Amino acid sequence: MRPFVQTDLPLDLWYISAVALSGIIVLLLASILLFRRSRLAGQHRQQRITQEWGPLLTQSAGGTLPPLPALTRRDHVIFLYLWNKSYEFLPEPLTAPLIRVAQTVGSPHLATELLQSRLLSQRILAVVTLGRLQERSAWAPISTLLTHHNSFLAFHAAQALLKIDTHTALSLLVPILGQRTDWSPIKIVSMLQTVGQDLASEVLAKTAIQGDPEISPRLIRYLPVINSRRGLPILRQFLHDTPPSASMLAACLFVFGEFRDPADLPMVRQHLTNEAWYVRVQAATAIGKLGTIEDEDRLIGLFNDEQWWVRYRAGEALVSLESMTEEKLMSLQESLTSPEAHEILAPILAKFRARRSPIAIRP
């Protein structure tokens, strides 16, 4: 019979755990040191590239192309960041020398390779660079990024295509802009304004009528920001050919009121009795900006609307008409019978008097 061998199992487990924990600590310390060393090396490399290339880029922007040193791949990536920073500080007509520098050192080739990078930051860097270089050979790979799930990368791709070929890019962007609900309408308008006000207005109107129902009304409301009437015929034809949603109709009425074209007045009048109360609000507001004496009774009729906002906007619109006088308002106040109408007219009349009265000049 074998003798029973006694072992201290808890002590053995403690010893193994201590050795494993010590190994983990050593690995963590080593990784921290390596990370710190790599970070310091990157900072030194960035500082060296900035000191070496900063003056060269400044000199080239002045019209003189100095001898250019060679760049390793790592150095070239840092150079692209520095180059784009220099590009942003210059007006568009003065960027040609910088573009020549980038082409001389082979930046288009590297940027095209970076389009396949696993790092999002490098892919965005590549897209921005190729757009500013107006590199037509990169059109195909950049255009595929317009539908990318990352909104930042897709938006930079749209900007790059506009720089490479404006008119071709616009025809490509119209069906896409209205579907990218993750793009801010403000950014879309800002991007389109780079192609000129008239063209931007036309594209924005086309995008809105073809776009997602959630974003289209918001896009339409930015048409007055562009300050061009070129998109108005597109909206008018859209309303004539297609029964619009209430949100789209309200947005169009807002735009018509902002541009104040008398040609839109008959259509605006039709919607003072629309079923949607917010459409009636926009119609009344638009009448206040482009209406005539004939619209006084139409607005007065809205004083009995069931929605407070409709009554309020109708009152504001009424006193905004050029034909309106204080005598007419006082006579109207005496003739009104409903408390809702009196509630609207009293403060409106006070504002009208304050606006029309001469300003008191104190000594």
Buried (B, 14 or more C-beta within 10 A) or exposed (E): EEEEEEEEEEEEEEEEEEEEEEEEEEEEEEEEEEEEEEEEEEEEBBEEBBEBBEEBBEBBBEEEEEEEEEBEEEBBBBBBBBBBEBBEEBEEEEBEBBBEBBEEBEBBEBBBEBBEBEEEEBBBBBBBBBBBBEBEEBBEBBBEBBEBEBBBBBBBBBBBBBBBBEEBBBEBBBEBBBBBEEBEBEBBBBBBBEBBBBBBBBBBBBBBBBBBEEBBBBBBBBBBBBEBBBBBEBBBEBBEEEEBBBBBBBBBBBBBBBBEBEEBBEBBBEBBEBEBBBBBBBBBBBBBBBBEEEBBEBBBEBBBBEBEEBBBBBBBBBBBBEEBEEEBBEEBBEEBEEEBBEBBBEEBBEEBEEEEEEEEEEE
